[in-house]
Amino acid sequence: VGSVASSLVPSTQNENVSIVNNSGGNSGASESPLPPAILRSLGDRSYDKRKNAALEIEALIKSLQENTDTDRICSVIAMLGQDFATSTNANHRKGGLIGLAAT
């Protein structure tokens, strides 16, 4: 039973890792432009968690804009559009759209 439970946890993390790796390859960076907690919350089935993640994205984008880090802003927008908004998972699509609206 312990090995079954431990095998379930990495499979959930592998979904997030694939999202991170896809965006990293597209932007040229080795890591995601968004923290893993925000990525998890954007794909959550709870609307409130997706909304809170979008509010965190909004704050992040504002701080990046103040620092004139346009490359990272573009990579956030590209990741939300490519990895979330076009996902086959309905919750990821909803999270991607609310995240794009927050930018």
C-alpha angles and dihedrals in degrees: 000000000000092000091049092052092046091049091054095055097057091047090059090047091048090063089057092044091054090053090050093047093049093053092043091056093049097048097040092240124118095226139044119271088226128059116255092245091060091047091053093046093049090059096044120119091230114092091210092057091048090048092050090049089052090052089052090050090051091053091046092051091049092052091046090050091052089053091044092235095156094159092062091044089054091048091052091051092045092049093049091048098043105033102030112023093049095042121126089225109090094213092052090050091051091047091049092051095047088046091052090048089054092057 
